[in-house]
């Protein structure tokens, strides 16, 4: 009888040991499976990030290439304005200044026929490269007449040129015609038919920072 009890006890211990080993094995296998799943998920996430980064890098490279192309096109157009139309282009803190030989007859505010080709080309270049900017059209006058009269005349000149640019298709910028009067003379005191007087009767263009916050290029030809 005692022998049977002992055998039963040993069998119970053996079964208990087997059950414990099986439990441990199951737990280990479960842990390994969970670790493998976590590692695979981590690898998948990392691969996804690498793929996304590669796409972003490719996008940046494309943008840089496009920017280089735009800059070269802008440079060519600025050189053309300088060489073909006598433009003097100056970089400013917040924009570009274009001074052309666009002038007026004494006491006139009508755009001259000989200046139309220049204004047409200027409208094309600004519309292409500076869309969304603010373009100030400064009108000027020689010192003949009163300051008040010259102020009004210079405003008419600026208005006339702005209207012409709009007719020429420059509708993607904000044009601001401003009469400067006789304050900024190229040839001091030159008026009417005096040498240099016609250069005092001119317009100057300032392509300024955009109303939408765009920073324009200060590239020089």
Secondary structure, DSSP 8 states (H G I E B T S, - for coil): -HHHHHHHHHHHHHHHHHHHHHHHHHHHHHHHHHHHHHHHHHHHHHHHHHHHHHHHHHHHHHHHHHHHHHHHHHHHHHHHHHHHH--EEEEETTEEEEEEEEE--TT--S--GGGHHHHHHHHHHHHHH-TT-EEEEEE---SSS-HHHHHHHHHHHHHHHHHHHHHTT--SSEEEEEE-TTSS-SSTT--TTSTTHHHHSEEEEEEE--TT---------
